[in-house]
Amino acid sequence: MKVGLLVRIEAKPEFADEVAAMLRGAQELAEQEEGTVAWFSFRENANTFGVFDTFEDEQGREAHLAGRIAAALGEAAKTKLSAPPVIAPIDLLGAKVS
């Protein structure tokens, strides 16, 4: 794993449970992506969520950004999020996987 994405998602309070369900359901989509090595979704507090995912190369990352999860997140941003998702590309410096 060489590159990744760190995404911060801020839901409108009335849609927080729907955003949580959407992220839980996105795991199945992530499992279907050949270029996605690891994918995690998480809840930081009542309205703040995130996604952390890793890829072997830039091609995998770009394919993910053009995929179904990103499209669903873009749709949710129109009505269920208080701000557009903050998507930060990152370079991985180290990893421990059991």
BADOVEX-441889 format. One record per residue: x negated, y negated, z negated of N, C-alpha, C, O in turn. Coordinates in nm, 4 decimals, always signed. Each point is the difference from the previous one (the first is absolute). Example, Ala and Ser with C-alpha at 12.3 -4.5 7.8 and 13.67 -1.06 7.14 Angstrom:
2
<node n_x="-1.3190" n_y="+0.5690" n_z="-0.7800" ca_x="+0.0890" ca_y="-0.1190" ca_z="+0.0000" c_x="-0.0900" c_y="-0.1200" c_z="+0.0000" o_x="-0.1036" o_y="+0.0019" o_z="-0.0665"/>
<node n_x="+0.1386" n_y="-0.1069" n_z="+0.1385" ca_x="-0.0820" ca_y="-0.1190" ca_z="-0.0060" c_x="+0.0770" c_y="-0.1090" c_z="-0.0730" o_x="-0.0509" o_y="-0.1108" o_z="-0.0169"/>
***
This chain:
98
<node n_x="-0.0847" n_y="+0.1169" n_z="+0.0000" ca_x="+0.0847" ca_y="-0.1169" ca_z="+0.0000" c_x="-0.0892" c_y="-0.1231" c_z="+0.0000" o_x="-0.0878" o_y="-0.0154" o_z="-0.0850"/>
<node n_x="+0.1116" n_y="-0.0703" n_z="+0.1802" ca_x="-0.0843" ca_y="-0.1183" ca_z="+0.0130" c_x="+0.0762" c_y="-0.1301" c_z="-0.0146" o_x="-0.0566" o_y="-0.0998" o_z="-0.0447"/>
<node n_x="+0.1855" n_y="+0.0988" n_z="+0.0818" ca_x="+0.0780" ca_y="-0.1227" ca_z="-0.0048" c_x="+0.1348" c_y="+0.0274" c_z="-0.0648" o_x="+0.0421" o_y="+0.1149" o_z="-0.0128"/>
<node n_x="+0.0246" n_y="-0.2221" n_z="-0.0278" ca_x="+0.1295" ca_y="+0.0154" ca_z="-0.0638" c_x="+0.0840" c_y="-0.1245" c_z="+0.0121" o_x="-0.0372" o_y="-0.0970" o_z="+0.0660"/>
<node n_x="+0.1503" n_y="+0.1020" n_z="-0.1308" ca_x="+0.0905" ca_y="-0.1130" ca_z="-0.0107" c_x="+0.0498" c_y="-0.0079" c_z="-0.1428" o_x="+0.0288" o_y="+0.1019" o_z="-0.0628"/>
<node n_x="-0.0189" n_y="-0.2220" n_z="+0.0126" ca_x="+0.0620" ca_y="-0.0251" ca_z="-0.1295" c_x="+0.1140" c_y="-0.0978" c_z="+0.0260" o_x="-0.0217" o_y="-0.1120" o_z="+0.0463"/>
<node n_x="+0.1435" n_y="+0.1562" n_z="-0.0768" ca_x="+0.1193" ca_y="-0.0778" ca_z="+0.0325" c_x="+0.0733" c_y="-0.0349" c_z="-0.1290" o_x="+0.0246" o_y="+0.0863" o_z="-0.0843"/>
<node n_x="+0.0094" n_y="-0.2125" n_z="+0.0706" ca_x="+0.0768" ca_y="-0.0465" ca_z="-0.1162" c_x="+0.1386" c_y="-0.0398" c_z="+0.0496" o_x="+0.0140" o_y="-0.0751" o_z="+0.0965"/>
<node n_x="+0.0882" n_y="+0.1270" n_z="-0.1646" ca_x="+0.1389" ca_y="-0.0168" ca_z="+0.0421" c_x="+0.0794" c_y="-0.0571" c_z="-0.1169" o_x="+0.0016" o_y="+0.0578" o_z="-0.1087"/>
<node n_x="+0.0641" n_y="-0.1709" n_z="+0.1310" ca_x="+0.0794" ca_y="-0.0647" ca_z="-0.1046" c_x="+0.1469" c_y="+0.0070" c_z="+0.0422" o_x="+0.0418" o_y="-0.0666" o_z="+0.0947"/>
<node n_x="+0.0361" n_y="+0.1486" n_z="-0.1668" ca_x="+0.1422" ca_y="+0.0173" ca_z="+0.0316" c_x="+0.0832" c_y="-0.1073" c_z="-0.0678" o_x="-0.0354" o_y="-0.0495" o_z="-0.1069"/>
<node n_x="+0.1462" n_y="+0.0143" n_z="+0.1702" ca_x="+0.0997" ca_y="-0.0814" ca_z="-0.0675" c_x="+0.0567" c_y="+0.0874" c_z="-0.1117" o_x="+0.0210" o_y="+0.1194" o_z="+0.0213"/>
<node n_x="+0.0043" n_y="-0.1754" n_z="-0.1393" ca_x="+0.0444" ca_y="+0.0831" ca_z="-0.1136" c_x="+0.1187" c_y="+0.0898" c_z="+0.0320" o_x="+0.0043" o_y="+0.1147" o_z="-0.0447"/>
<node n_x="+0.0910" n_y="-0.1645" n_z="+0.1205" ca_x="+0.1193" ca_y="+0.0797" ca_z="+0.0299" c_x="-0.0271" c_y="+0.1153" c_z="+0.0982" o_x="+0.0853" o_y="+0.0869" o_z="+0.0181"/>
<node n_x="-0.2030" n_y="-0.0858" n_z="+0.0447" ca_x="-0.0348" ca_y="+0.1053" ca_z="+0.0942" c_x="-0.1168" c_y="+0.0877" c_z="-0.0476" o_x="-0.0481" o_y="+0.0849" o_z="+0.0751"/>
<node n_x="+0.0031" n_y="-0.1047" n_z="-0.1978" ca_x="-0.1178" ca_y="+0.0726" ca_z="-0.0482" c_x="+0.0181" c_y="+0.1519" c_z="+0.0063" o_x="-0.0919" o_y="+0.0711" o_z="+0.0405"/>
<node n_x="+0.2068" n_y="-0.0218" n_z="-0.0791" ca_x="+0.0225" ca_y="+0.1449" ca_z="+0.0040" c_x="+0.0014" c_y="+0.0532" c_z="+0.1428" o_x="-0.0468" o_y="+0.1110" o_z="+0.0253"/>
<node n_x="+0.0999" n_y="-0.1891" n_z="+0.0680" ca_x="+0.0006" ca_y="+0.0412" ca_z="+0.1404" c_x="-0.1417" c_y="+0.0025" c_z="+0.0569" o_x="-0.0344" o_y="+0.0897" o_z="+0.0770"/>
<node n_x="-0.0471" n_y="-0.1868" n_z="-0.1142" ca_x="-0.1388" ca_y="-0.0027" ca_z="+0.0463" c_x="-0.0757" c_y="+0.1198" c_z="-0.0570" o_x="-0.0791" o_y="+0.0629" o_z="+0.0704"/>
<node n_x="+0.1031" n_y="-0.0312" n_z="-0.1980" ca_x="-0.0639" ca_y="+0.1166" ca_z="-0.0611" c_x="+0.0389" c_y="+0.1272" c_z="+0.0745" o_x="-0.0855" o_y="+0.0843" o_z="+0.0272"/>
<node n_x="+0.2124" n_y="-0.0697" n_z="+0.0056" ca_x="+0.0464" ca_y="+0.1187" ca_z="+0.0726" c_x="-0.0620" c_y="+0.0052" c_z="+0.1397" o_x="-0.0370" o_y="+0.1073" o_z="+0.0476"/>
<node n_x="+0.0258" n_y="-0.2220" n_z="+0.0177" ca_x="-0.0598" ca_y="-0.0043" ca_z="+0.1332" c_x="-0.1451" c_y="+0.0471" c_z="-0.0062" o_x="-0.0443" o_y="+0.0770" o_z="+0.0852"/>
<node n_x="-0.0293" n_y="-0.1230" n_z="-0.1856" ca_x="-0.1405" ca_y="+0.0402" ca_z="-0.0118" c_x="-0.0132" c_y="+0.1481" c_z="-0.0341" o_x="-0.0910" o_y="+0.0665" o_z="+0.0494"/>
<node n_x="+0.1795" n_y="-0.0143" n_z="-0.1323" ca_x="-0.0030" ca_y="+0.1436" ca_z="-0.0288" c_x="+0.0236" c_y="+0.0797" c_z="+0.1288" o_x="-0.0689" o_y="+0.0986" o_z="+0.0264"/>
<node n_x="+0.1656" n_y="-0.1418" n_z="+0.0523" ca_x="+0.0326" ca_y="+0.0684" ca_z="+0.1241" c_x="-0.1075" c_y="-0.0121" c_z="+0.1065" o_x="-0.0090" o_y="+0.0843" o_z="+0.0892"/>
<node n_x="-0.0729" n_y="-0.1888" n_z="-0.0977" ca_x="-0.1049" ca_y="-0.0218" ca_z="+0.1000" c_x="-0.1109" c_y="+0.1042" c_z="-0.0096" o_x="-0.0772" o_y="+0.0161" o_z="+0.0945"/>
<node n_x="+0.0677" n_y="+0.0540" n_z="-0.2055" ca_x="-0.1045" ca_y="+0.1019" ca_z="-0.0144" c_x="+0.0101" c_y="+0.1044" c_z="+0.1113" o_x="-0.1016" o_y="+0.0428" o_z="+0.0549"/>
<node n_x="+0.2223" n_y="-0.0028" n_z="-0.0225" ca_x="+0.0189" ca_y="+0.0995" ca_z="+0.1061" c_x="-0.0539" c_y="-0.0515" c_z="+0.1334" o_x="-0.0605" o_y="+0.0754" o_z="+0.0762"/>
<node n_x="+0.0824" n_y="-0.2025" n_z="-0.0487" ca_x="-0.0524" ca_y="-0.0593" ca_z="+0.1239" c_x="-0.1527" c_y="-0.0033" c_z="-0.0022" o_x="-0.0646" o_y="+0.0296" o_z="+0.1005"/>
<node n_x="+0.0071" n_y="-0.0658" n_z="-0.2152" ca_x="-0.1458" ca_y="-0.0059" ca_z="-0.0117" c_x="-0.0617" c_y="+0.1379" c_z="+0.0225" o_x="-0.1063" o_y="+0.0115" o_z="+0.0609"/>
<node n_x="+0.1724" n_y="+0.0922" n_z="-0.1094" ca_x="-0.0510" ca_y="+0.1360" ca_z="+0.0168" c_x="-0.0045" c_y="+0.0414" c_z="+0.1466" o_x="-0.0775" o_y="+0.0881" o_z="+0.0370"/>
<node n_x="+0.1592" n_y="-0.1505" n_z="+0.0461" ca_x="+0.0041" ca_y="+0.0323" ca_z="+0.1423" c_x="-0.1060" c_y="-0.0744" c_z="+0.0805" o_x="-0.0234" o_y="+0.0338" o_z="+0.1160"/>
<node n_x="-0.0400" n_y="-0.1326" n_z="-0.1740" ca_x="-0.0994" ca_y="-0.0799" ca_z="+0.0711" c_x="-0.1357" c_y="+0.0698" c_z="-0.0030" o_x="-0.0578" o_y="+0.0200" o_z="-0.1068"/>
<node n_x="+0.0084" n_y="+0.0161" n_z="+0.2221" ca_x="-0.1276" ca_y="+0.0716" ca_z="+0.0080" c_x="-0.1169" c_y="-0.0833" c_z="-0.0521" o_x="-0.0907" o_y="+0.0541" o_z="-0.0631"/>
<node n_x="+0.0917" n_y="-0.1824" n_z="+0.0881" ca_x="-0.1130" ca_y="-0.0837" ca_z="-0.0370" c_x="+0.0003" c_y="-0.0488" c_z="-0.1435" o_x="-0.0978" o_y="-0.0597" o_z="-0.0449"/>
<node n_x="+0.2068" n_y="+0.0841" n_z="-0.0287" ca_x="+0.0074" ca_y="-0.0433" ca_z="-0.1397" c_x="-0.0551" c_y="+0.1111" c_z="-0.0883" o_x="+0.0553" o_y="+0.1098" o_z="-0.0050"/>
<node n_x="-0.1655" n_y="-0.1395" n_z="-0.0650" ca_x="-0.0648" ca_y="+0.1007" ca_z="-0.0848" c_x="+0.0696" c_y="+0.0089" c_z="-0.1355" o_x="+0.0331" o_y="+0.1091" o_z="-0.0465"/>
<node n_x="-0.0112" n_y="-0.2238" n_z="-0.0161" ca_x="+0.0661" ca_y="-0.0041" ca_z="-0.1311" c_x="+0.0992" c_y="-0.1157" c_z="+0.0000" o_x="-0.0247" o_y="-0.1040" o_z="+0.0611"/>
<node n_x="+0.1367" n_y="+0.1226" n_z="-0.1297" ca_x="+0.1042" ca_y="-0.1028" ca_z="-0.0038" c_x="+0.0626" c_y="+0.0021" c_z="-0.1384" o_x="+0.0415" o_y="+0.1049" o_z="-0.0491"/>
<node n_x="-0.0352" n_y="-0.2208" n_z="-0.0125" ca_x="+0.0585" ca_y="-0.0139" ca_z="-0.1335" c_x="+0.0957" c_y="-0.1185" c_z="+0.0009" o_x="-0.0323" o_y="-0.1054" o_z="+0.0548"/>
<node n_x="+0.1485" n_y="+0.1217" n_z="-0.1144" ca_x="+0.0867" ca_y="-0.1139" ca_z="-0.0266" c_x="+0.0154" c_y="-0.0080" c_z="-0.1514" o_x="-0.0037" o_y="+0.1016" o_z="-0.0695"/>
<node n_x="+0.0210" n_y="-0.2233" n_z="+0.0195" ca_x="+0.0068" ca_y="-0.0172" ca_z="-0.1447" c_x="+0.0863" c_y="-0.1194" c_z="-0.0364" o_x="+0.0287" o_y="-0.0868" o_z="+0.0825"/>
<node n_x="+0.0117" n_y="+0.0852" n_z="-0.2085" ca_x="+0.0777" ca_y="-0.1108" ca_z="-0.0558" c_x="-0.0846" c_y="-0.0637" c_z="-0.1093" o_x="-0.0435" o_y="+0.0668" o_z="-0.0937"/>
<node n_x="+0.0214" n_y="-0.1951" n_z="+0.1071" ca_x="-0.0800" ca_y="-0.0728" ca_z="-0.0975" c_x="+0.0855" c_y="-0.0539" c_z="-0.1139" o_x="-0.0398" o_y="+0.0057" o_z="-0.1164"/>
<node n_x="+0.1563" n_y="-0.0575" n_z="+0.1499" ca_x="+0.0968" ca_y="-0.0452" ca_z="-0.0999" c_x="+0.1386" c_y="+0.0071" c_z="+0.0638" o_x="+0.0160" o_y="+0.0617" o_z="+0.1053"/>
<node n_x="+0.0831" n_y="-0.1232" n_z="-0.1666" ca_x="+0.1383" ca_y="+0.0154" ca_z="+0.0457" c_x="+0.0195" c_y="-0.0326" c_z="+0.1476" o_x="+0.0770" o_y="+0.0676" o_z="+0.0683"/>
<node n_x="-0.1453" n_y="-0.1696" n_z="-0.0182" ca_x="+0.0224" ca_y="-0.0453" ca_z="+0.1379" c_x="-0.1223" c_y="+0.0093" c_z="+0.0896" o_x="+0.0099" o_y="-0.0271" o_z="+0.1197"/>
<node n_x="-0.1242" n_y="+0.0647" n_z="-0.1740" ca_x="-0.1243" ca_y="+0.0010" ca_z="+0.0770" c_x="-0.0435" c_y="+0.1429" c_z="+0.0284" o_x="-0.0109" o_y="+0.0831" o_z="-0.0902"/>
<node n_x="-0.0134" n_y="-0.0570" n_z="+0.2175" ca_x="-0.0383" ca_y="+0.1326" ca_z="+0.0463" c_x="-0.1274" c_y="-0.0110" c_z="+0.0813" o_x="-0.0466" o_y="-0.1097" o_z="+0.0307"/>
<node n_x="-0.0086" n_y="+0.2241" n_z="+0.0036" ca_x="-0.1176" ca_y="-0.0015" ca_z="+0.0838" c_x="-0.0187" c_y="+0.1312" c_z="+0.0720" o_x="+0.0614" o_y="+0.1017" o_z="-0.0322"/>
<node n_x="-0.1487" n_y="-0.1078" n_z="+0.1314" ca_x="-0.0412" ca_y="+0.1187" ca_z="+0.0748" c_x="-0.1507" c_y="-0.0080" c_z="+0.0152" o_x="-0.0551" o_y="-0.1060" o_z="+0.0296"/>
<node n_x="-0.0107" n_y="+0.2186" n_z="-0.0501" ca_x="-0.1431" ca_y="+0.0124" ca_z="+0.0254" c_x="-0.0174" c_y="+0.1214" c_z="+0.0888" o_x="+0.0438" o_y="+0.1096" o_z="-0.0350"/>
<node n_x="-0.1068" n_y="-0.1280" n_z="+0.1489" ca_x="-0.0231" ca_y="+0.1129" ca_z="+0.0878" c_x="-0.1384" c_y="-0.0073" c_z="+0.0615" o_x="-0.0605" o_y="-0.1068" o_z="+0.0096"/>
<node n_x="+0.0117" n_y="+0.2236" n_z="+0.0322" ca_x="-0.1364" ca_y="+0.0088" ca_z="+0.0532" c_x="-0.0006" c_y="+0.0720" c_z="+0.1331" o_x="+0.0887" o_y="+0.0792" o_z="+0.0319"/>
<node n_x="-0.1940" n_y="-0.1103" n_z="+0.0460" ca_x="-0.0130" ca_y="+0.0519" ca_z="+0.1355" c_x="-0.1466" c_y="+0.0274" c_z="+0.0281" o_x="-0.0883" o_y="-0.0617" o_z="-0.0597"/>
<node n_x="+0.0631" n_y="+0.1540" n_z="+0.1502" ca_x="-0.1377" ca_y="+0.0308" ca_z="+0.0392" c_x="-0.0622" c_y="-0.1133" c_z="+0.0802" o_x="-0.1204" o_y="-0.0243" o_z="-0.0081"/>
<node n_x="+0.2039" n_y="-0.0451" n_z="+0.0861" ca_x="-0.0547" ca_y="-0.1018" ca_z="+0.0892" c_x="+0.1046" c_y="-0.1058" c_z="+0.0303" o_x="+0.1148" o_y="+0.0089" o_z="-0.0437"/>
<node n_x="-0.1568" n_y="-0.1086" n_z="+0.1190" ca_x="+0.0882" ca_y="-0.1114" ca_z="+0.0353" c_x="+0.1180" c_y="+0.0459" c_z="+0.0854" o_x="+0.1090" o_y="-0.0563" o_z="-0.0100"/>
<node n_x="-0.1295" n_y="+0.1576" n_z="+0.0935" ca_x="+0.1091" ca_y="+0.0511" ca_z="+0.0833" c_x="+0.1146" c_y="+0.0536" c_z="-0.0852" o_x="+0.1170" o_y="-0.0237" o_z="+0.0302"/>
<node n_x="-0.1509" n_y="+0.0956" n_z="-0.1365" ca_x="+0.1019" ca_y="+0.0523" ca_z="-0.0902" c_x="+0.0752" c_y="-0.1121" c_z="-0.0698" o_x="+0.1221" o_y="+0.0050" o_z="-0.0147"/>
<node n_x="-0.1963" n_y="-0.1054" n_z="-0.0279" ca_x="+0.0632" ca_y="-0.1139" ca_z="-0.0687" c_x="+0.0933" c_y="-0.0743" c_z="+0.0952" o_x="+0.1120" o_y="-0.0346" o_z="-0.0374"/>
<node n_x="-0.1572" n_y="+0.0101" n_z="+0.1593" ca_x="+0.0824" ca_y="-0.0713" ca_z="+0.0972" c_x="+0.1245" c_y="+0.0807" c_z="+0.0375" o_x="+0.1081" o_y="-0.0564" o_z="+0.0166"/>
<node n_x="-0.1235" n_y="+0.1878" n_z="-0.0035" ca_x="+0.1158" ca_y="+0.0847" ca_z="+0.0307" c_x="+0.1027" c_y="-0.0071" c_z="-0.1125" o_x="+0.1204" o_y="-0.0030" o_z="+0.0256"/>
<node n_x="-0.1672" n_y="+0.0005" n_z="-0.1486" ca_x="+0.0900" ca_y="-0.0100" ca_z="-0.1149" c_x="+0.0734" c_y="-0.1342" c_z="+0.0019" o_x="+0.1209" o_y="-0.0050" o_z="-0.0227"/>
<node n_x="-0.1927" n_y="-0.1019" n_z="+0.0493" ca_x="+0.0613" ca_y="-0.1328" ca_z="+0.0036" c_x="+0.1028" c_y="-0.0133" c_z="+0.1123" o_x="+0.0886" o_y="-0.0851" o_z="-0.0069"/>
<node n_x="-0.0999" n_y="+0.1674" n_z="+0.1084" ca_x="+0.0947" ca_y="-0.0019" ca_z="+0.1113" c_x="+0.1087" c_y="+0.1060" c_z="-0.0176" o_x="+0.0836" o_y="+0.0178" o_z="+0.0887"/>
<node n_x="-0.0839" n_y="+0.0524" n_z="-0.2015" ca_x="+0.0899" ca_y="+0.1132" ca_z="-0.0198" c_x="+0.1314" c_y="-0.0333" c_z="-0.0671" o_x="+0.0364" o_y="-0.1163" o_z="-0.0171"/>
<node n_x="+0.0332" n_y="+0.2212" n_z="-0.0202" ca_x="+0.1368" ca_y="-0.0107" ca_z="-0.0532" c_x="+0.0058" c_y="-0.0608" c_z="-0.1396" o_x="+0.0963" o_y="-0.0694" o_z="-0.0327"/>
<node n_x="-0.1967" n_y="+0.0939" n_z="-0.0495" ca_x="+0.0016" ca_y="-0.0572" ca_z="-0.1349" c_x="-0.0109" c_y="-0.1514" c_z="+0.0082" o_x="+0.0755" o_y="-0.0717" o_z="-0.0656"/>
<node n_x="-0.1690" n_y="+0.0233" n_z="+0.1459" ca_x="-0.0169" ca_y="-0.1449" ca_z="+0.0152" c_x="+0.1255" c_y="-0.0629" c_z="+0.0591" o_x="+0.0391" o_y="-0.1097" o_z="-0.0400"/>
<node n_x="+0.0237" n_y="+0.1774" n_z="+0.1340" ca_x="+0.1229" ca_y="-0.0523" ca_z="+0.0595" c_x="+0.1115" c_y="-0.0096" c_z="-0.1042" o_x="+0.0727" o_y="-0.0993" o_z="-0.0041"/>
<node n_x="-0.0594" n_y="+0.2008" n_z="-0.0791" ca_x="+0.1024" ca_y="-0.0023" ca_z="-0.1048" c_x="-0.0270" c_y="-0.1107" c_z="-0.1005" o_x="+0.0925" o_y="-0.0663" o_z="-0.0469"/>
<node n_x="-0.2183" n_y="+0.0467" n_z="+0.0144" ca_x="-0.0361" ca_y="-0.1066" ca_z="-0.0928" c_x="+0.0311" c_y="-0.1366" c_z="+0.0606" o_x="+0.0454" o_y="-0.0905" o_z="-0.0700"/>
<node n_x="-0.0698" n_y="+0.0759" n_z="+0.1992" ca_x="+0.0330" ca_y="-0.1244" ca_z="+0.0688" c_x="+0.1488" c_y="-0.0282" c_z="-0.0011" o_x="+0.0423" o_y="-0.1143" o_z="-0.0171"/>
<node n_x="+0.0374" n_y="+0.2191" n_z="+0.0354" ca_x="+0.1460" ca_y="-0.0157" ca_z="-0.0059" c_x="+0.0443" c_y="-0.0394" c_z="-0.1403" o_x="+0.0839" o_y="-0.0885" o_z="-0.0162"/>
<node n_x="-0.1402" n_y="+0.1541" n_z="-0.0858" ca_x="+0.0361" ca_y="-0.0304" ca_z="-0.1387" c_x="-0.0367" c_y="-0.1431" c_z="-0.0357" o_x="+0.0692" o_y="-0.0642" o_z="-0.0790"/>
<node n_x="-0.1767" n_y="+0.0146" n_z="+0.1361" ca_x="-0.0449" ca_y="-0.1361" ca_z="-0.0311" c_x="+0.1053" c_y="-0.1029" c_z="+0.0373" o_x="+0.0063" o_y="-0.1065" o_z="-0.0614"/>
<node n_x="+0.0753" n_y="+0.1356" n_z="+0.1593" ca_x="+0.1015" ca_y="-0.0950" ca_z="+0.0448" c_x="+0.1071" c_y="-0.0261" c_z="-0.1047" o_x="+0.0547" o_y="-0.1100" o_z="-0.0067"/>
<node n_x="-0.0241" n_y="+0.2111" n_z="-0.0759" ca_x="+0.1118" ca_y="-0.0156" ca_z="-0.0939" c_x="-0.0315" c_y="+0.0412" c_z="-0.1440" o_x="+0.0564" o_y="-0.0566" o_z="-0.0937"/>
<node n_x="-0.1444" n_y="+0.1530" n_z="+0.0751" ca_x="-0.0187" ca_y="+0.0588" ca_z="-0.1329" c_x="-0.1229" c_y="-0.0498" c_z="-0.0750" o_x="-0.0132" o_y="+0.0245" o_z="-0.1200"/>
<node n_x="-0.0763" n_y="-0.0937" n_z="+0.1886" ca_x="-0.1228" ca_y="-0.0469" ca_z="-0.0642" c_x="+0.0057" c_y="-0.1503" c_z="-0.0218" o_x="+0.0596" o_y="-0.0734" o_z="+0.0788"/>
<node n_x="-0.1219" n_y="+0.0292" n_z="-0.1861" ca_x="-0.0007" ca_y="-0.1433" ca_z="-0.0291" c_x="-0.1063" c_y="-0.0742" c_z="+0.0799" o_x="+0.0020" o_y="-0.1230" o_z="+0.0066"/>
<node n_x="-0.0949" n_y="+0.1967" n_z="+0.0541" ca_x="-0.1047" ca_y="-0.0572" ca_z="+0.0844" c_x="-0.0489" c_y="+0.1104" c_z="+0.0928" o_x="+0.0192" o_y="+0.1179" o_z="-0.0295"/>
<node n_x="-0.0818" n_y="-0.1538" n_z="+0.1405" ca_x="-0.0559" ca_y="+0.1041" ca_z="+0.0861" c_x="-0.1043" c_y="+0.0817" c_z="-0.0763" o_x="-0.0675" o_y="-0.0536" o_z="-0.0879"/>
<node n_x="+0.0533" n_y="+0.1819" n_z="+0.1200" ca_x="-0.1027" ca_y="+0.0809" ca_z="-0.0656" c_x="-0.1383" c_y="-0.0598" c_z="+0.0267" o_x="-0.0265" o_y="-0.0532" o_z="+0.1078"/>
<node n_x="-0.0598" n_y="+0.0628" n_z="-0.2068" ca_x="-0.1389" ca_y="-0.0442" ca_z="+0.0160" c_x="-0.0809" c_y="+0.1250" c_z="+0.0323" o_x="-0.0143" o_y="+0.0891" o_z="-0.0836"/>
<node n_x="-0.0381" n_y="-0.0834" n_z="+0.2052" ca_x="-0.0725" ca_y="+0.1176" ca_z="+0.0476" c_x="-0.1468" c_y="-0.0362" c_z="+0.0134" o_x="-0.0376" o_y="-0.0829" o_z="+0.0828"/>
<node n_x="-0.0454" n_y="+0.1465" n_z="-0.1657" ca_x="-0.1432" ca_y="-0.0284" ca_z="+0.0002" c_x="-0.0769" c_y="+0.1214" c_z="+0.0513" o_x="+0.0030" o_y="+0.1058" o_z="-0.0629"/>
<node n_x="-0.0719" n_y="-0.1197" n_z="+0.1764" ca_x="-0.0883" ca_y="+0.1084" ca_z="+0.0433" c_x="-0.1224" c_y="+0.0035" c_z="-0.0906" o_x="-0.0541" o_y="-0.1043" o_z="-0.0367"/>
<node n_x="+0.0113" n_y="+0.2237" n_z="+0.0013" ca_x="-0.1149" ca_y="+0.0148" ca_z="-0.0892" c_x="-0.0978" c_y="+0.1025" c_z="+0.0566" o_x="+0.0384" o_y="+0.0892" o_z="+0.0757"/>
<node n_x="-0.1629" n_y="-0.1031" n_z="-0.1130" ca_x="-0.1039" ca_y="+0.0987" ca_z="+0.0302" c_x="-0.0238" c_y="+0.0800" c_z="-0.1277" o_x="-0.0159" o_y="-0.0583" o_z="-0.1073"/>
<node n_x="+0.0134" n_y="+0.1881" n_z="+0.1175" ca_x="-0.0218" ca_y="+0.0848" ca_z="-0.1173" c_x="-0.1491" c_y="+0.0122" c_z="-0.0276" o_x="-0.0790" o_y="+0.0264" o_z="+0.0907"/>
<node n_x="+0.0417" n_y="-0.0455" n_z="-0.2146" ca_x="-0.1392" ca_y="+0.0113" ca_z="-0.0419" c_x="-0.0297" c_y="+0.1332" c_z="-0.0665" o_x="-0.1145" o_y="+0.0453" o_z="-0.0010"/>
<node n_x="+0.2161" n_y="+0.0166" n_z="-0.0538" ca_x="-0.0172" ca_y="+0.1284" ca_z="-0.0668" c_x="+0.1361" c_y="+0.0592" c_z="-0.0303" o_x="+0.1005" o_y="-0.0710" o_z="-0.0043"/>
<node n_x="-0.0979" n_y="+0.2018" n_z="-0.0166" ca_x="+0.1248" ca_y="+0.0679" ca_z="-0.0320" c_x="-0.0324" c_y="+0.1294" c_z="-0.0739" o_x="-0.1015" o_y="+0.0649" o_z="+0.0253"/>
<node n_x="+0.1902" n_y="-0.0298" n_z="-0.1165" ca_x="-0.0078" ca_y="+0.1284" ca_z="-0.0680" c_x="+0.1333" c_y="+0.0683" c_z="+0.0198" o_x="+0.1034" o_y="-0.0535" o_z="-0.0399"/>
<node n_x="-0.1038" n_y="+0.1686" n_z="+0.0998" ca_x="+0.1219" ca_y="+0.0741" ca_z="+0.0259" c_x="-0.0189" c_y="+0.1403" c_z="-0.0569" o_x="-0.0994" o_y="+0.0668" o_z="+0.0283"/>
<node n_x="+0.1954" n_y="-0.0233" n_z="-0.1084" ca_x="-0.0091" ca_y="+0.1336" ca_z="-0.0606" c_x="+0.0692" c_y="+0.1025" c_z="+0.0845" o_x="+0.0024" o_y="+0.1178" o_z="-0.0355"/>
***
